[in-house]
Amino acid sequence: MLNKILKDAVTVAIGGHIRPDGDCVGSCMGLYQYIKDNYKDKRADVYLEEIPDAYRCLKGTEEIRHEIPKDTEYDLFICLDCGDKDRLGFSVPLFERAKQTYCIDHHISNEGFAGDSYIVPDASSTSELIYDLMDEECISLDTATALYLGIVHDTGVFQYSCAAPSTFRAAAKLLEKGVDAPKLIQDTYYEKTYAQNQILGRTLLESILFMDKACIASYITKKTMDFYGVDVKDLDGIVSQLRTTKGVEVAIFMYELETNVYKVSLRSKERVDVSRIAKYFGGGGHKKAAGLTMRGTYYDVLNNLSEQIELQL
């Protein structure tokens, strides 16, 4: 399948969504390494915002481009793990200038904004989709490590319902390439800095239960982030920790982007489709994991979200 996608391209740009998470970085770096290993006649470049330090264990991350070179144009732009064009962030102009565009994604909110697409909403991760497109015999250890990281992060180390039998089969094949799974999972998923643990503790301590304890919510202001010396990358995993609260159906975590503008992360367990809620407010995502940006005070945002959650509960 990749042969067909790459057939007419000599230069390839690979891009992912803003604030890249494990699946975004893993799928981008996995595809990048695979092209470098197996297509010597092609040039590939990755365009992403700054990535969390933990993901720099992946080969090639030091080559990620954070700016667009002047007058650069590619034969093909492949966007990964990205539900809509605007979420490509700074690389949107490259996408628009590319001769061909292709999107590989598993967000149910993706409506096929690229020229061609491979979208599987039920897939565990974009990294699993990338694996499916590759020739298994041509996958190196570096490629396998990147894809395994992506699968691990978007499945919560295989505990989310999106982890299907195909996911475990793909993971097993990647392990056979020599991936050191225990170290990779510990170093990139579980290990936290002291500041990250402090901000997590602060968030949990100030969380509130509402809707007869079916929902939990918490938030962090820019002032608080500055006080603890953390940035957006250090907030990864907080909403998932809120979601583990016994009896809770929906978890909400938000942090302040600027005065009265919040980035909101939503997680659910069984009864609520948070992608519908996110889409209603201009965001997107998956049935049990979605996000959006909303204006207003923390309580304004919470009230607006509560109305939509109540319709499903």
BAZAMAR-49533 format. One record per residue (C-alpha): residue number from 1; residue in three letters; x, y, z. Coordinates in pm, whole numbers. Example, Ala and Ser with C-alpha at 12.3 -4.5 7.8 and 13.67 -1.06 7.14 Angstrom:
% residues 2
<n = 1, res = ALA, u = 1230, v = -450, w = 780>
<n = 2, res = SER, u = 1367, v = -106, w = 714>
***
This chain:
% residues 313
<n = 1, res = MET, u = 0, v = 0, w = 0>
<n = 2, res = LEU, u = 280, v = 244, w = 84>
<n = 3, res = ASN, u = 438, v = 175, w = -253>
<n = 4, res = LYS, u = 120, v = 302, w = -416>
<n = 5, res = ILE, u = 102, v = 610, w = -192>
<n = 6, res = LEU, u = 467, v = 702, w = -249>
<n = 7, res = LYS, u = 489, v = 596, w = -613>
<n = 8, res = ASP, u = 488, v = 939, w = -782>
<n = 9, res = ALA, u = 669, v = 1132, w = -508>
<n = 10, res = VAL, u = 1038, v = 1211, w = -484>
<n = 11, res = THR, u = 1004, v = 1457, w = -197>
<n = 12, res = VAL, u = 774, v = 1375, w = 96>
<n = 13, res = ALA, u = 668, v = 1588, w = 392>
<n = 14, res = ILE, u = 525, v = 1415, w = 698>
<n = 15, res = GLY, u = 320, v = 1619, w = 945>
<n = 16, res = GLY, u = 106, v = 1560, w = 1252>
<n = 17, res = HIS, u = -124, v = 1752, w = 1479>
<n = 18, res = ILE, u = -39, v = 2040, w = 1710>
<n = 19, res = ARG, u = 79, v = 1948, w = 2059>
<n = 20, res = PRO, u = 199, v = 1605, w = 1933>
<n = 21, res = ASP, u = 128, v = 1308, w = 2157>
<n = 22, res = GLY, u = 277, v = 959, w = 2155>
<n = 23, res = ASP, u = 76, v = 825, w = 1862>
<n = 24, res = CYS, u = 141, v = 1136, w = 1654>
<n = 25, res = VAL, u = 517, v = 1124, w = 1716>
<n = 26, res = GLY, u = 536, v = 746, w = 1689>
<n = 27, res = SER, u = 350, v = 726, w = 1357>
<n = 28, res = CYS, u = 542, v = 1020, w = 1207>
<n = 29, res = MET, u = 884, v = 889, w = 1310>
<n = 30, res = GLY, u = 796, v = 532, w = 1219>
<n = 31, res = LEU, u = 695, v = 631, w = 866>
<n = 32, res = TYR, u = 993, v = 865, w = 834>
<n = 33, res = GLN, u = 1241, v = 592, w = 933>
<n = 34, res = TYR, u = 1072, v = 337, w = 706>
<n = 35, res = ILE, u = 1102, v = 569, w = 404>
<n = 36, res = LYS, u = 1467, v = 642, w = 486>
<n = 37, res = ASP, u = 1543, v = 271, w = 518>
<n = 38, res = ASN, u = 1361, v = 148, w = 211>
<n = 39, res = TYR, u = 1326, v = 431, w = -42>
<n = 40, res = LYS, u = 1674, v = 563, w = -111>
<n = 41, res = ASP, u = 1545, v = 755, w = -414>
<n = 42, res = LYS, u = 1311, v = 967, w = -201>
<n = 43, res = ARG, u = 1366, v = 1247, w = 51>
<n = 44, res = ALA, u = 1141, v = 1270, w = 353>
<n = 45, res = ASP, u = 1115, v = 1541, w = 619>
<n = 46, res = VAL, u = 906, v = 1552, w = 936>
<n = 47, res = TYR, u = 730, v = 1872, w = 1049>
<n = 48, res = LEU, u = 607, v = 1880, w = 1408>
<n = 49, res = GLU, u = 587, v = 2120, w = 1698>
<n = 50, res = GLU, u = 829, v = 2058, w = 1985>
<n = 51, res = ILE, u = 781, v = 1706, w = 2117>
<n = 52, res = PRO, u = 796, v = 1584, w = 2479>
<n = 53, res = ASP, u = 1152, v = 1506, w = 2587>
<n = 54, res = ALA, u = 1058, v = 1145, w = 2666>
<n = 55, res = TYR, u = 997, v = 1075, w = 2296>
<n = 56, res = ARG, u = 1346, v = 1182, w = 2195>
<n = 57, res = CYS, u = 1458, v = 824, w = 2250>
<n = 58, res = LEU, u = 1322, v = 757, w = 1900>
<n = 59, res = LYS, u = 1577, v = 766, w = 1622>
<n = 60, res = GLY, u = 1552, v = 1069, w = 1396>
<n = 61, res = THR, u = 1368, v = 1301, w = 1634>
<n = 62, res = GLU, u = 1665, v = 1540, w = 1626>
<n = 63, res = GLU, u = 1589, v = 1586, w = 1254>
<n = 64, res = ILE, u = 1230, v = 1704, w = 1308>
<n = 65, res = ARG, u = 1168, v = 2044, w = 1149>
<n = 66, res = HIS, u = 980, v = 2306, w = 1352>
<n = 67, res = GLU, u = 975, v = 2574, w = 1084>
<n = 68, res = ILE, u = 899, v = 2579, w = 712>
<n = 69, res = PRO, u = 1199, v = 2658, w = 491>
<n = 70, res = LYS, u = 1124, v = 2947, w = 255>
<n = 71, res = ASP, u = 967, v = 2853, w = -80>
<n = 72, res = THR, u = 973, v = 2481, w = 3>
<n = 73, res = GLU, u = 732, v = 2259, w = -188>
<n = 74, res = TYR, u = 686, v = 1881, w = -174>
<n = 75, res = ASP, u = 552, v = 1627, w = -419>
<n = 76, res = LEU, u = 351, v = 1467, w = -138>
<n = 77, res = PHE, u = 239, v = 1574, w = 208>
<n = 78, res = ILE, u = 131, v = 1288, w = 435>
<n = 79, res = CYS, u = -57, v = 1402, w = 743>
<n = 80, res = LEU, u = -83, v = 1154, w = 1028>
<n = 81, res = ASP, u = -314, v = 1132, w = 1329>
<n = 82, res = CYS, u = -475, v = 1462, w = 1231>
<n = 83, res = GLY, u = -853, v = 1507, w = 1217>
<n = 84, res = ASP, u = -863, v = 1833, w = 1022>
<n = 85, res = LYS, u = -628, v = 2056, w = 826>
<n = 86, res = ASP, u = -611, v = 2337, w = 1082>
<n = 87, res = ARG, u = -469, v = 2098, w = 1342>
<n = 88, res = LEU, u = -154, v = 2070, w = 1133>
<n = 89, res = GLY, u = -61, v = 2407, w = 1281>
<n = 90, res = PHE, u = 245, v = 2576, w = 1132>
<n = 91, res = SER, u = 277, v = 2317, w = 852>
<n = 92, res = VAL, u = -60, v = 2402, w = 690>
<n = 93, res = PRO, u = 109, v = 2611, w = 412>
<n = 94, res = LEU, u = 324, v = 2308, w = 318>
<n = 95, res = PHE, u = 12, v = 2092, w = 301>
<n = 96, res = GLU, u = -162, v = 2346, w = 78>
<n = 97, res = ARG, u = 138, v = 2380, w = -157>
<n = 98, res = ALA, u = 204, v = 2007, w = -195>
<n = 99, res = LYS, u = 127, v = 1853, w = -533>
<n = 100, res = GLN, u = -50, v = 1563, w = -361>
<n = 101, res = THR, u = -186, v = 1515, w = -9>
<n = 102, res = TYR, u = -266, v = 1198, w = 182>
<n = 103, res = CYS, u = -410, v = 1153, w = 531>
<n = 104, res = ILE, u = -379, v = 845, w = 752>
<n = 105, res = ASP, u = -590, v = 875, w = 1065>
<n = 106, res = HIS, u = -823, v = 705, w = 1313>
<n = 107, res = HIS, u = -1028, v = 1002, w = 1435>
<n = 108, res = ILE, u = -1401, v = 953, w = 1381>
<n = 109, res = SER, u = -1432, v = 1330, w = 1329>
<n = 110, res = ASN, u = -1203, v = 1321, w = 1023>
<n = 111, res = GLU, u = -1413, v = 1409, w = 717>
<n = 112, res = GLY, u = -1145, v = 1346, w = 456>
<n = 113, res = PHE, u = -984, v = 1686, w = 408>
<n = 114, res = ALA, u = -683, v = 1552, w = 214>
<n = 115, res = GLY, u = -672, v = 1458, w = -153>
<n = 116, res = ASP, u = -668, v = 1089, w = -59>
<n = 117, res = SER, u = -723, v = 928, w = 278>
<n = 118, res = TYR, u = -694, v = 608, w = 476>
<n = 119, res = ILE, u = -921, v = 661, w = 776>
<n = 120, res = VAL, u = -1022, v = 378, w = 1010>
<n = 121, res = PRO, u = -1213, v = 520, w = 1312>
<n = 122, res = ASP, u = -1214, v = 187, w = 1498>
<n = 123, res = ALA, u = -836, v = 148, w = 1483>
<n = 124, res = SER, u = -641, v = 167, w = 1807>
<n = 125, res = SER, u = -398, v = 424, w = 1672>
<n = 126, res = THR, u = -253, v = 580, w = 1362>
<n = 127, res = SER, u = 65, v = 387, w = 1439>
<n = 128, res = GLU, u = -123, v = 58, w = 1395>
<n = 129, res = LEU, u = -259, v = 182, w = 1061>
<n = 130, res = ILE, u = 94, v = 273, w = 948>
<n = 131, res = TYR, u = 211, v = -75, w = 1046>
<n = 132, res = ASP, u = -66, v = -228, w = 835>
<n = 133, res = LEU, u = 56, v = -36, w = 530>
<n = 134, res = MET, u = 416, v = -151, w = 563>
<n = 135, res = ASP, u = 595, v = -457, w = 435>
<n = 136, res = GLU, u = 670, v = -639, w = 760>
<n = 137, res = GLU, u = 1002, v = -774, w = 631>
<n = 138, res = CYS, u = 1123, v = -419, w = 568>
<n = 139, res = ILE, u = 1050, v = -286, w = 918>
<n = 140, res = SER, u = 1370, v = -205, w = 1110>
<n = 141, res = LEU, u = 1409, v = -197, w = 1487>
<n = 142, res = ASP, u = 1399, v = 185, w = 1481>
<n = 143, res = THR, u = 1073, v = 186, w = 1286>
<n = 144, res = ALA, u = 925, v = -83, w = 1510>
<n = 145, res = THR, u = 1018, v = 110, w = 1825>
<n = 146, res = ALA, u = 844, v = 424, w = 1701>
<n = 147, res = LEU, u = 526, v = 241, w = 1602>
<n = 148, res = TYR, u = 519, v = 42, w = 1927>
<n = 149, res = LEU, u = 545, v = 365, w = 2125>
<n = 150, res = GLY, u = 252, v = 510, w = 1932>
<n = 151, res = ILE, u = 34, v = 205, w = 1990>
<n = 152, res = VAL, u = 122, v = 192, w = 2361>
<n = 153, res = HIS, u = 33, v = 555, w = 2418>
<n = 154, res = ASP, u = -299, v = 562, w = 2232>
<n = 155, res = THR, u = -419, v = 240, w = 2398>
<n = 156, res = GLY, u = -309, v = 335, w = 2750>
<n = 157, res = VAL, u = -67, v = 40, w = 2745>
<n = 158, res = PHE, u = -335, v = -182, w = 2587>
<n = 159, res = GLN, u = -600, v = -114, w = 2852>
<n = 160, res = TYR, u = -846, v = 92, w = 2643>
<n = 161, res = SER, u = -1129, v = -70, w = 2449>
<n = 162, res = CYS, u = -975, v = 45, w = 2120>
<n = 163, res = ALA, u = -706, v = -224, w = 2162>
<n = 164, res = ALA, u = -845, v = -497, w = 1938>
<n = 165, res = PRO, u = -697, v = -841, w = 1862>
<n = 166, res = SER, u = -532, v = -687, w = 1556>
<n = 167, res = THR, u = -358, v = -439, w = 1786>
<n = 168, res = PHE, u = -201, v = -716, w = 1994>
<n = 169, res = ARG, u = -96, v = -902, w = 1679>
<n = 170, res = ALA, u = 72, v = -589, w = 1542>
<n = 171, res = ALA, u = 241, v = -525, w = 1877>
<n = 172, res = ALA, u = 369, v = -884, w = 1888>
<n = 173, res = LYS, u = 520, v = -853, w = 1540>
<n = 174, res = LEU, u = 690, v = -528, w = 1641>
<n = 175, res = LEU, u = 829, v = -692, w = 1955>
<n = 176, res = GLU, u = 980, v = -962, w = 1735>
<n = 177, res = LYS, u = 1193, v = -687, w = 1577>
<n = 178, res = GLY, u = 1367, v = -645, w = 1913>
<n = 179, res = VAL, u = 1173, v = -360, w = 2076>
<n = 180, res = ASP, u = 1259, v = -327, w = 2447>
<n = 181, res = ALA, u = 898, v = -284, w = 2555>
<n = 182, res = PRO, u = 945, v = -262, w = 2937>
<n = 183, res = LYS, u = 1204, v = 16, w = 2907>
<n = 184, res = LEU, u = 1010, v = 203, w = 2637>
<n = 185, res = ILE, u = 687, v = 195, w = 2837>
<n = 186, res = GLN, u = 855, v = 296, w = 3162>
<n = 187, res = ASP, u = 1061, v = 578, w = 3008>
<n = 188, res = THR, u = 790, v = 729, w = 2786>
<n = 189, res = TYR, u = 459, v = 648, w = 2954>
<n = 190, res = TYR, u = 498, v = 602, w = 3330>
<n = 191, res = GLU, u = 805, v = 802, w = 3426>
<n = 192, res = LYS, u = 732, v = 1160, w = 3534>
<n = 193, res = THR, u = 949, v = 1447, w = 3646>
<n = 194, res = TYR, u = 911, v = 1589, w = 3996>
<n = 195, res = ALA, u = 734, v = 1895, w = 3852>
<n = 196, res = GLN, u = 496, v = 1673, w = 3654>
<n = 197, res = ASN, u = 403, v = 1483, w = 3969>
<n = 198, res = GLN, u = 349, v = 1810, w = 4153>
<n = 199, res = ILE, u = 114, v = 1948, w = 3889>
<n = 200, res = LEU, u = -70, v = 1614, w = 3875>
<n = 201, res = GLY, u = -112, v = 1621, w = 4253>
<n = 202, res = ARG, u = -238, v = 1979, w = 4243>
<n = 203, res = THR, u = -488, v = 1889, w = 3970>
<n = 204, res = LEU, u = -621, v = 1586, w = 4159>
<n = 205, res = LEU, u = -641, v = 1776, w = 4486>
<n = 206, res = GLU, u = -851, v = 2053, w = 4331>
<n = 207, res = SER, u = -1074, v = 1826, w = 4120>
<n = 208, res = ILE, u = -1450, v = 1829, w = 4170>
<n = 209, res = LEU, u = -1722, v = 1565, w = 4130>
<n = 210, res = PHE, u = -2059, v = 1664, w = 3986>
<n = 211, res = MET, u = -2369, v = 1515, w = 3818>
<n = 212, res = ASP, u = -2422, v = 1276, w = 4107>
<n = 213, res = LYS, u = -2050, v = 1190, w = 4098>
<n = 214, res = ALA, u = -2071, v = 1066, w = 3739>
<n = 215, res = CYS, u = -1829, v = 1337, w = 3622>
<n = 216, res = ILE, u = -1498, v = 1470, w = 3747>
<n = 217, res = ALA, u = -1328, v = 1789, w = 3638>
<n = 218, res = SER, u = -1019, v = 1995, w = 3712>
<n = 219, res = TYR, u = -821, v = 2275, w = 3554>
<n = 220, res = ILE, u = -487, v = 2451, w = 3555>
<n = 221, res = THR, u = -428, v = 2821, w = 3490>
<n = 222, res = LYS, u = -126, v = 2968, w = 3314>
<n = 223, res = LYS, u = -25, v = 3126, w = 3644>
<n = 224, res = THR, u = -19, v = 2785, w = 3813>
<n = 225, res = MET, u = 180, v = 2632, w = 3527>
<n = 226, res = ASP, u = 435, v = 2912, w = 3556>
<n = 227, res = PHE, u = 457, v = 2862, w = 3933>
<n = 228, res = TYR, u = 547, v = 2492, w = 3893>
<n = 229, res = GLY, u = 767, v = 2557, w = 3590>
<n = 230, res = VAL, u = 574, v = 2326, w = 3358>
<n = 231, res = ASP, u = 440, v = 2363, w = 3006>
<n = 232, res = VAL, u = 176, v = 2189, w = 2798>
<n = 233, res = LYS, u = 393, v = 1881, w = 2738>
<n = 234, res = ASP, u = 404, v = 1820, w = 3114>
<n = 235, res = LEU, u = 25, v = 1787, w = 3138>
<n = 236, res = ASP, u = 7, v = 1467, w = 2934>
<n = 237, res = GLY, u = -178, v = 1189, w = 3113>
<n = 238, res = ILE, u = -361, v = 1402, w = 3370>
<n = 239, res = VAL, u = -707, v = 1353, w = 3218>
<n = 240, res = SER, u = -649, v = 977, w = 3199>
<n = 241, res = GLN, u = -565, v = 972, w = 3568>
<n = 242, res = LEU, u = -887, v = 1161, w = 3646>
<n = 243, res = ARG, u = -1075, v = 903, w = 3441>
<n = 244, res = THR, u = -961, v = 619, w = 3671>
<n = 245, res = THR, u = -1174, v = 760, w = 3958>
<n = 246, res = LYS, u = -1421, v = 494, w = 4072>
<n = 247, res = GLY, u = -1780, v = 561, w = 3967>
<n = 248, res = VAL, u = -1687, v = 833, w = 3720>
<n = 249, res = GLU, u = -1820, v = 813, w = 3364>
<n = 250, res = VAL, u = -1667, v = 1132, w = 3219>
<n = 251, res = ALA, u = -1340, v = 1308, w = 3305>
<n = 252, res = ILE, u = -1269, v = 1668, w = 3206>
<n = 253, res = PHE, u = -932, v = 1839, w = 3226>
<n = 254, res = MET, u = -864, v = 2185, w = 3095>
<n = 255, res = TYR, u = -572, v = 2421, w = 3096>
<n = 256, res = GLU, u = -556, v = 2790, w = 3017>
<n = 257, res = LEU, u = -411, v = 2890, w = 2681>
<n = 258, res = GLU, u = -471, v = 3259, w = 2743>
<n = 259, res = THR, u = -710, v = 3460, w = 2957>
<n = 260, res = ASN, u = -1051, v = 3288, w = 2941>
<n = 261, res = VAL, u = -946, v = 3047, w = 2665>
<n = 262, res = TYR, u = -916, v = 2680, w = 2763>
<n = 263, res = LYS, u = -789, v = 2366, w = 2593>
<n = 264, res = VAL, u = -1023, v = 2089, w = 2707>
<n = 265, res = SER, u = -956, v = 1715, w = 2715>
<n = 266, res = LEU, u = -1245, v = 1472, w = 2758>
<n = 267, res = ARG, u = -1235, v = 1102, w = 2848>
<n = 268, res = SER, u = -1524, v = 860, w = 2904>
<n = 269, res = LYS, u = -1573, v = 500, w = 3008>
<n = 270, res = GLU, u = -1889, v = 348, w = 2863>
<n = 271, res = ARG, u = -2204, v = 555, w = 2824>
<n = 272, res = VAL, u = -2089, v = 888, w = 2680>
<n = 273, res = ASP, u = -1955, v = 955, w = 2331>
<n = 274, res = VAL, u = -1725, v = 1250, w = 2401>
<n = 275, res = SER, u = -1641, v = 1292, w = 2031>
<n = 276, res = ARG, u = -1999, v = 1414, w = 1978>
<n = 277, res = ILE, u = -1957, v = 1668, w = 2256>
<n = 278, res = ALA, u = -1622, v = 1787, w = 2124>
<n = 279, res = LYS, u = -1755, v = 1816, w = 1769>
<n = 280, res = TYR, u = -2055, v = 2020, w = 1893>
<n = 281, res = PHE, u = -1808, v = 2278, w = 2023>
<n = 282, res = GLY, u = -1579, v = 2270, w = 1719>
<n = 283, res = GLY, u = -1337, v = 2002, w = 1838>
<n = 284, res = GLY, u = -1304, v = 1634, w = 1758>
<n = 285, res = GLY, u = -1157, v = 1301, w = 1853>
<n = 286, res = HIS, u = -1277, v = 954, w = 1942>
<n = 287, res = LYS, u = -1578, v = 810, w = 2122>
<n = 288, res = LYS, u = -1391, v = 782, w = 2451>
<n = 289, res = ALA, u = -1118, v = 1044, w = 2405>
<n = 290, res = ALA, u = -1169, v = 1386, w = 2250>
<n = 291, res = GLY, u = -1069, v = 1749, w = 2281>
<n = 292, res = LEU, u = -1165, v = 2106, w = 2199>
<n = 293, res = THR, u = -1083, v = 2468, w = 2269>
<n = 294, res = MET, u = -1344, v = 2692, w = 2432>
<n = 295, res = ARG, u = -1369, v = 3053, w = 2545>
<n = 296, res = GLY, u = -1508, v = 3159, w = 2883>
<n = 297, res = THR, u = -1427, v = 3115, w = 3247>
<n = 298, res = TYR, u = -1359, v = 2767, w = 3382>
<n = 299, res = TYR, u = -1716, v = 2754, w = 3517>
<n = 300, res = ASP, u = -1863, v = 2876, w = 3187>
<n = 301, res = VAL, u = -1683, v = 2600, w = 3000>
<n = 302, res = LEU, u = -1787, v = 2339, w = 3257>
<n = 303, res = ASN, u = -2152, v = 2447, w = 3242>
<n = 304, res = ASN, u = -2157, v = 2429, w = 2862>
<n = 305, res = LEU, u = -1998, v = 2084, w = 2864>
<n = 306, res = SER, u = -2234, v = 1964, w = 3138>
<n = 307, res = GLU, u = -2540, v = 2043, w = 2927>
<n = 308, res = GLN, u = -2414, v = 1819, w = 2647>
<n = 309, res = ILE, u = -2300, v = 1543, w = 2881>
<n = 310, res = GLU, u = -2642, v = 1541, w = 3050>
<n = 311, res = LEU, u = -2812, v = 1477, w = 2716>
<n = 312, res = GLN, u = -2629, v = 1145, w = 2695>
<n = 313, res = LEU, u = -2643, v = 1046, w = 3061>
***
